[in-house]
Amino acid sequence: MESLLDLILWRHAEAEEAVGGVADTKRRLTARGEGQARLMACWLLERTTKKLRILVSPAQRTQMTAHALGLPFEVQPKVGIGADAAELLAAAHWPNHDESVLVVGHKHTLGRAAALLICGREVDWKVKKGALWWFSSRAGEPDARPLLRAVIDPGFLGGRVAASRLSSPESDWAPEAWRDAA
C-alpha cells in the first residue's frame, strides 16, 4: 500500500499594518496573530503524524507564525512575498516529492498554488489570515490530482477567545507533540 504525502499551505497569522516606513518583510504578528498562530499550530500538531519539511517565507510574520509549531524550519525565498505558485511548488518538490511539506507563506502565492492544485490553473483565491489548506497525494503518483483534506482558519477553531487562552510554546503548557519534538 502506498503512503500519502502531504502539502500543507499555511498563511501567516494577523500582522501589524505597514506604517511609518516599516518594510513589508519586517512586519510582526499582532497579539491576536500570535494567538492565531498558536491555535493553528496546536491543531496541526495534533493531526500530523509524519515528519514535515517546513519552508517559510523570509518575512518576519511568516517566521513568527512557523515558530508557534516549536519545530525547525527552513527560510526559503522561493515561497516569499511575490513568489508565484510554480516557484512555491518547485521549492516543495511537488508533485515529484518524497516527503510531506508545510509551507508558511502569503495570501496571493498560497491562493494561487491552491487553485493550481485543484483546478489546474492559477486563480487569485483568498486565503484568510492564519488559515491552512491541506493537500495529500499518493507517493509515486506525481500526475494524480491531489486530495484536498482540509481548509481551516483560526476563527473556526474558536477565534479570539480560545487563542487568548493558549500559552506560548515556551511556557510550561505545551501540546504533547511539542514536548515530543524537543
N, C-alpha and C positions, 0 to 999 in steps of 0.2 A: 504494500500500500504506500503510495506516495504521500509525502507530508505537505501541508500547506505552509507557505511562506507569506509573511505579512508586509504590507507597506502602509504605514500609518502617517497621515499628513496632519500635523498639529499647528494651528495658527497661534502665534504668541497671544498672551492674555492682554487685558486692557493696559495701555501705556499712557504716559503723560503726553499732553499736547506739545507740539513743536512750537515753543515760544522763545523769544529773546535770542534768536540766532543759534539755538541748540541744534546741532547736526542731527538729522533723522536717525543715524546709526547710534547716537548716544542717548536716545530717549529710554527712560527706565519705566518699569511697571509701576502703576499706581498701587496703593494699598489694596484696593479691590482686585486689581490684576494679580497681585501676589496670592490673594485668596483663591482666585480662579485657577491659577496655575497649580496650587497645592491640591485643590479639589479634583481637577482633571488628572493630575499625577497619581493621586490615590486610586481613582477609578481605573486608570490604565494599569497600574502595577498589580492591582487585584486580578486583572484579566490576562495579563501576559505571562506565559509560562516559558517563552523562548528568550534566548539571549538576543538582544536588539543591538544593531549598529545604529547609533544615534548621530544624525547630521543636523547641524544647527547653523542658521544664518549668522554672519558676523555681527549683526545688530545686537546691541545690549539687551533689548527687551526680549529677544528670542533666547538669548543665553540665560537670562533670568528665569524665563518660563521653563526651559530644559533643566535648570538647576533644581527645580522643585522635585524632580524624579530622584535626585540623590545618586545618579549614575553617571559614569564618564561619558563624554560626548566629544564629537569632532566638529570644530568650526569649519564650515565649508562654504566658501564664497559662491559656489555654483547653485546654492539654494537661497542666496541673499536677496536683498532688495533689487528689483528689476530683473531677476533671473526669469527665464521662460520655462515653460513646462518641460520641454525637451531636455534642457540643462539639468533640471531637478531629477528627472527620471534617469538620465545618464549618470548623475552623481550617485544615485541609489542603486545603479546597475539593474534597473527594472526595464523590461521584464526578464532579462538574462541574469537572474540573481541566484545566489546560493545561500542567502541569509535574510532574516527579517530586518526591516529598516524602519526607523522612526525619523521623520523629517520635521523639524520645527522651523517654520518659516512665516511667510507673509501672505496676506489675503489674495492678491492677484495671482501670484505664482501658484499657490495651493489650489485655488479655484479652477484655474486653467488646467492644472495637472489632473484634478478630479474629473473635469469634463472630458479631457483627452482619454482617460482610462475608461470612462463609462460610455461615451458616445463616439469616440474616435476622432474628435476634433477639439481644438482649444476654443472654449467659450468663457466669457467672464462670469463665472459663477461666484456668488458671495459665500464667504466662509466667515462665520461670526467670530468675534474675539474669543480666544481660548478654546474654540471648537476643534474637534478632530474628525477626520474621515479615515476609516479603517478598511483597507482592501486586503484580500487574500488571493493567492493563486497557487496552483499545484506546482511543486518543484518539478522541473524538467518539461514543463509545458509553456514555454515563453510566448507562444502565439495565441494561447487561450485568453478569452476575456476574463479580467479579474472579477472576483465576487466582492460586492460591497457589503461588508459585515456590519458596519455601524457608522452613523453620523450622530454626533452628540456634542452639546455645548454645555458650559458650566451652569447655565440657567436651568437646564433640565435636571441637573443633579442637586438642586437646592439653592442655587444662586447665592446672593449676598449673605443670607443668614447662615447657611451651612458653611460657606467659605470663611466667614469671620470666626467661626468656632474651631477651625482647624489650626493646629500649630505648625510651625515650620519643621523641616526635616532635621534641623539642628537641635530641636528640643527633646525632652525625654520621651514624648509620644512620637511614635513612628509606625506606619503600617509594617506588617510582618516582612513584606518584600524589601523595604528599606533596610531593616535590620539584617536580612539575609545578604543584601548586596554589599554591606560594609566589610 
